[in-house]
Structures are given as C-alpha cells and as structure tokens.
Amino acid sequence: MARVIAATPIERTNRLVMLGAVLCAAIAALLIFVALQGRGGSEVSAGTATVVVASGDIEANTVLGANLLETRAVPSDQLIVGGYRDTADLIGLPARYPIQAGEQITASKVGVEAIENEKDLALVLEPGQRGFALRATEVTAVGGLILPGNAVDVIAVFLDDEGDVERAETVLQHIQVLSVAQMAQEPLPAPASGEEESQLGDGVRGQRPEELERQPEARSVTLGVSPDQAQFLAALQTQDGVEIWLSLRPVDDDADVPLDATNLLHFHSPLSEPELS
C-alpha cells in the first residue's frame, strides 16, 4: 500500500528559497531590459540595434510622416553613421534625396525645410554662380544628348568675312549644365545635419528630375557660370561670325586641359594622288 510521505519543514524551506531566488533573477532581468530601453532602445539583442528605415519608397522633397517610417533591428555591423533610432526625430523633415524602402535614414538624407517651388532654378545655383542660356541646336549641343547635371566645355568657332573658319578655341572648361530647354535640375532641401540654424537656400543643390528625357530639338542650354563668364558669353554670343559649340565631358572629369587655338592650317591637305608609273 502506497504511503504519502510529507515534506519535512527543512525541505519546504529549501523549496521556498529556490523559488525566491528564481523570482529575484527574473525581476533583475526585467529591470536590466527596462534600463536598456530607457537608454534609447538601441540594443535589442546581442549584436543588433534598432534604426529608423523607410517603410516604402520616398521621393526627394517629401515631408516625412509616421506612415513613411518604421524601426527595424539590424546587425550592428550594418549600421550607417548618422542613423536615427526614433521615428519622432524625423517627423516633419523633408527627404533630400530619393530613399528606397528598407533603407536606413541618416542625417545627410533629410533637410531643414521642404522646397515650396521645386521648379525654381535659382535654388540650384551655388553662391556667386549665375545661370546663363546659350543658343543651341541638336548639332552644337552634342547631338541633343546633353542632360541637366552634365559638364561641358564651351568652344567658340570664329569665321572670317567669307564664312570660312578662322580658328576654333575652347573658351570655358568644366561648366555645369543647369537645364536643356525647359528640362531643368530641381532643387534639394537644405541639409539639416549639424546645422540647426540653417535656412532655406543654404547648401541647396540640384538633382535631375525623375521623368528625364533628352531634348534633341532644344534651342537653348542653360549653364552655371561665374558673373565674369556670363558677361563674356553674352558678348561672344552677340558677335557676328561666331558659332558656339558644347563638348560633353566624362563624369567626374574636372581637369583643365591646356589647349591652343586651332585653325585648319594646322592640318595637311588630303593625301596626294598616287603617282602613275
């Protein structure tokens, strides 16, 4: 016949001590978790951190709202410098550049204030820069292949009284194209990072419009030049017997090349006919 053996007072005391120890450990773990969350919630687990990412694709100059942002745990080695931990820090700020869904949002990608007039080319100009339009054709504008944001050299071809080429000379090098016809660069919001007192216009630069199309029939190309260069181009463009051509430069090629004026006398006539035997 089975017997029920009652626990002794000592055994009951040991069990209570063990239960108390387990309960204290659980409370300590909870307090540690709460303390880490109070520090900003950046540590979710070992080797991970919480960052703010775009919940969907965001266009430049879009004012950020809660519906466009979310937090996500990512490995610590994938953190980007300048990232945000709390979506509240970004609400109301504009995106300076297009941001893809899931992309970490950093201080360099947000601005102080959204651009109210996205078509205002003056906001694209750097301090001291001027926008100057040149007459253009499909041929003189590199076959109509120039796009806003490209860099070009300006070549002047001087003709004599009979319309023959007198000389060709590169008069300006590495000049930024602001617009081709009415297809122009669009301004970006001023950067917010480290500039609490920044105002609209500080550090504003341009980007190509999303729906960019080449304009082979464009009759003008607007360049970003200095005041002196603008005066020079104005005088040059009004001269009879002067044609202005644009030469497209490679991306990131800003080196000035020393060039002398060229005339057709520098070139030999076509090969002479072979002598008859």
Long-range contacts (C-beta under 8 A, 24 or more apart in sequence): 40-85, 40-86, 41-85, 41-86, 42-85, 44-73, 45-73, 47-75, 47-76, 47-77, 48-73, 48-74, 48-75, 48-76, 49-73, 49-74, 49-76, 49-79, 49-85, 50-85, 51-79, 51-80, 51-83, 51-84, 51-85, 51-104, 52-83, 52-84, 52-85, 52-86, 52-87, 52-89, 52-90, 52-104, 52-105, 53-102, 53-103, 53-104, 53-105, 54-99, 54-100, 54-101, 54-102, 54-103, 54-105, 55-101, 56-101, 57-98, 57-99, 57-100, 57-101, 58-95, 58-98, 58-99, 59-95, 59-98, 59-210, 60-95, 60-96, 60-97, 60-98, 60-186, 60-188, 60-207, 61-94, 61-95, 61-96, 61-114, 61-115, 61-118, 61-186, 61-188, 61-189, 62-94, 62-95, 62-114, 63-92, 63-93, 63-94, 63-114, 64-90, 64-91, 64-92, 64-93, 64-94, 64-95, 64-105, 64-110, 65-91, 65-92, 66-91, 69-105, 72-102, 74-104, 79-104, 80-104, 80-106, 81-106, 82-106, 82-107, 82-108, 82-193, 93-192, 94-189, 95-189, 96-188, 96-189, 96-191, 97-188, 97-207, 98-210, 106-193, 107-191, 107-192, 107-193, 107-194, 108-191, 108-193, 110-189, 110-191, 110-192, 110-193, 111-188, 111-189, 111-190, 111-191, 111-192, 112-189, 112-190, 112-191, 112-192, 112-195, 112-198, 112-199, 112-200, 112-202, 113-189, 113-190, 113-200, 114-189, 115-186, 115-187, 115-188, 115-189, 115-200, 115-204, 118-186, 118-187, 119-184, 119-186, 120-187, 121-178, 121-179, 121-184, 121-185, 121-187, 121-206, 121-222, 123-187, 123-200, 123-201, 123-204, 123-206, 124-178, 124-184, 124-185, 124-186, 124-187, 124-204, 124-205, 124-206, 124-224, 125-178, 125-224, 126-205, 126-224, 128-226, 128-227, 129-224, 129-225, 129-226, 130-224, 130-225, 130-226, 130-227, 130-229, 130-230, 131-178, 131-179, 131-222, 131-223, 131-224, 131-225, 132-222, 132-223, 132-225, 132-229, 132-230, 132-233, 132-234, 133-220, 133-221, 133-222, 133-223, 134-220, 134-221, 134-222, 134-223, 134-233, 134-237, 134-244, 134-246, 135-219, 135-220, 135-237, 135-244, 136-180, 136-218, 136-219, 136-220, 136-221, 136-246, 137-219, 138-216, 138-217, 138-218, 140-243, 140-244, 140-245, 140-246, 141-180, 141-218, 141-221, 141-246, 142-246, 142-247, 142-248, 143-216, 144-214, 144-215, 144-216, 144-217, 144-218, 145-214, 145-216, 145-248, 146-177, 146-180, 146-214, 146-221, 146-246, 146-248, 147-177, 147-180, 147-183, 147-208, 147-212, 147-214, 148-177, 148-178, 148-179, 148-180, 148-183, 148-184, 148-185, 148-206, 148-208, 148-209, 148-212, 149-176, 149-177, 149-185, 149-206, 149-207, 149-208, 150-176, 150-177, 150-248, 150-249, 151-175, 151-176, 151-177, 151-248, 151-249, 151-251, 151-253, 151-254, 152-177, 152-223, 152-246, 152-247, 152-248, 152-249, 153-246, 153-247, 153-249, 154-223, 154-233, 154-244, 154-245, 154-246, 154-247, 155-244, 155-245, 155-246, 155-247, 156-236, 156-242, 156-243, 156-244, 156-245, 157-242, 157-243, 157-244, 157-245, 158-241, 158-242, 159-241, 159-242, 159-243, 160-241, 161-241, 163-241, 165-263, 165-264, 166-263, 167-261, 167-262, 167-263, 168-261, 168-262, 168-263, 169-259, 169-261, 169-262, 170-247, 170-257, 170-259, 171-232, 171-236, 172-225, 172-229, 172-233, 173-256, 173-257, 174-249, 174-253, 174-254, 174-255, 174-256, 175-223, 175-224, 175-225, 175-229, 176-223, 176-224, 177-221, 177-222, 177-223, 177-224, 178-206, 178-222, 178-223, 178-224, 179-221, 179-222, 180-214, 180-215, 180-218, 180-220, 180-221, 180-222, 181-215, 181-217, 181-218, 181-219, 181-220, 181-221, 183-209, 183-212, 183-213, 183-215, 183-218, 184-209, 184-222, 185-209, 221-246
